[in-house]
Amino acid sequence: MKPLPLLSALLVGAFAALPVWAGDSTATQDWSLSADGAYVLDHRAGLAWPRCVEGMQWTGKNCTGKPLLLDRAEATALAAERWKAEGVGWRIPRAAELQRLVDKSLSPPGLNPILFPAAPGQWHWSSTSNVSAPSVNQYTYGNIAQSRAGDGGRQAAMINGWAVNLSTGEARGDAARASKLPVRLVRPMP
């Protein structure tokens, strides 16, 4: 793994950002660190990612503490509380946004430890919903036997959510909403 050299500073909204380049420059030119080092800025997507997951704190050099493990409802409530308290659009990221954080040029793939130190490389909640549940004929015997409403796909979407493994980039829509997973909130870049 190559260290990421920090290059010239440039002003991005209220953040002075330090560009970060490593490995594949076409993929990483879009990333920089905020001047205080607490955020990884994704210029292409216009997002600011805290370097630490919820429950951990940025010390200026590393993330300390323990990740909060929350179910899907708790994660959603946490994002809403932070938005209200800080007046900034905090939210749970979509699966594709989380997958973008996984650096596949690393061996093994995962979050870049320079950008995201002490990051848990496990499943994290995403806000992605299963919107492509198939429509079914509720009067077909097989569907009635499958579930009382005859719509097992929609019922599964109600009890399952999407999560992303930040060690591999795999996304799955079958994570039980009651599962306790880490949360990495995201906000618009200032």
Residue, then its C-alpha position, 0 to 999 in steps of 0.5 A: m500500500k502506498p502512502l497518500p501524499l497530501l498536496s496543495a491546499l484549495l478552498v472548498g466552501a467553508f473547508a480548505a481541502l487537501p487533495v489526495w492522490a494514490g494508485d489510480s489517479t483517475a479514481t482518486q483525484d476526486w478525493s481530498l481531506s478537509a483542512d481540519g482532517a475530520y472529513v474525506l471530501d468526495h468532489r465528484a459526488g459533492l459529499a463529506w464523509p466523516r473519517c470515523v463511524e458514529g460512536m468514534q471520535w476524530t482526535g486529529k490523527n486517528c479515530t478513537g472509541k467504539p463504533l455504535l451498533l444500531d438497528r435500521a430505525e435507530a440509524t435513521a433516527l440518529a441521522a434525523e437528530r444530527w440534521k436537526a441539531e446541526g442544521v446540516g443534511w446528515r443522512i444514511p448513505r445509499a449502497a452505491e455511495l458506500q461501495r464507492l468508499v471501498d478501495k479495490s486497488l488495496s490488497p485486500p480491498g477495503l477502506n483506505p486506512i489513511l483516509f478512514p483510520a480504525a474503520p470497522g470493515q464490516w457490514h454498514w447500514s445504507s438507506t437503499s430500499n428494495v423498490s423492485a419487489p415483484s408484483v404478484n397475484q394474491y389469489t394464486y395458491g402458491n402466493i397465499a401459502q407463501s405469506r398471508a398477504g400473498d406478497g412475500g417480496r414486499q413483506a421481506a422489504m419491510i423487515n430487511g434493509w440494504a447493507v454494504n460490507l466495507s471490506t469487500g464492497e458487496a451490497r445485500g438487500d437481505a439484512a434484517r432491519a433489527s440487526k445491529l450494524p455500524v453507521r457511517l453518516v454522510r452530508p453534503m460537501p460545504 
